[in-house]
Each structure stands twice: as structure tokens, then as C-alpha cells.
Amino acid sequence: MVPLSQVPEGARVWVNCLPLHPELQRRLLAMGVRPGVEIEVLRRGKPGGLLHLSCGLMEFMLRGEQAAEMEVSLIPPG
């Protein structure tokens, strides 16, 4: 498991846990982002910046510090 903030561009991951902040948890859950779903890192801002992510047909952005609180597992390519 690694923090989402350390995942490289183009990688796909499974979400293991959500950030601790309750409001952010509610927002992510409302968008269908929950433990067990697959997300892809589309783009990364400068170090510590925003991450552009996709989950199914939805795309969203997360701040680096928020992504650092999310533990994910890398999906092997292929």
C-alpha cells in the first residue's frame, strides 16, 4: 500500500481507505469513490499540487495533502 499522493501519472490503483476529514469522505462517497474501487491518476501538478483523477466515467481533482491521506494498492499493468 502507498499514499495516493505518491502514485505516478498513468497508474491505476485500488482505493484502500479514504482521507480522515469527514466532509471530504462524504464528498468522495457521494461520487462513488470508496474502498475497493479503481481510480486512475491522469495528471499530476507540481510536487504537492493537485492530482487529476478518474473513477469510471467521472473525473475529479484532489489536493496533494488530501491524496496523501488515502492508502491505495497499485494495479499491475496489463
N, C-alpha and C positions, 0 to 999 in steps of 0.2 A: 504494500500500500504506500502511496505517495500523496502529498498535498496536490490538489488540482493546480495550484499556482506554479508548480514545477513541471507540468506536462508540456511537451513540445508541440508546436503547431502541427496540425495534421493528425495528431494521435487521437485514438478513440479509447474511452475509458468507461468502466462501470462505476457508478457512484456508490460508495460505502456508507458515508454519513454526510449530513448537511451541516452548514455553519451553526454555531450556537445561538446566534441572535434570533429571537423568536419571530420578529417581523419579517426578516429575510427568509426564515424557514417557511412561514406561511405563504410568502410570495412564490417561492420555488415550488412548494407543494401544489399551489393553485395552477402553476404552469405545467404540472406533471413531472417535475424533477424531484425524484425521491430515491432512496436507496434501492439499488438493483437496476436502475435504468442506465442506458448507454448515452453518453454525450461525446461530442467531438470538439476539439479545440480548433477553431477555424483560423483565428489570428490572435497574435499577442501584441500588446502595446509595449512601450519601452519597459525595461525591468521594473516590476512593481506596479505597472499600469493595468489597463483594462484587458480582459480576456473576452474575445468574441467566441461564443459557444453555440452549438446546435444540439437540440434534443428532438429527434423526429423531424417534423416539418417546422418546428419553432426555432428561432434564433434569438439569443439574448446576450447581454453583457454582464460581467461581474468584475468588481474591483479586485486587484491582486490580494489585498488583505482579506477579503471575503473568501476568495478561492483558496487561500492558504488554510482556512479552517475546514475545508472539505477534503476528506480522505477518499481516494479513488484507486482503482486497480486498472493497470494498463491491459488493453485487449491486444493480444498478439496480432501483427499484421497478417493479412491473407485471408 
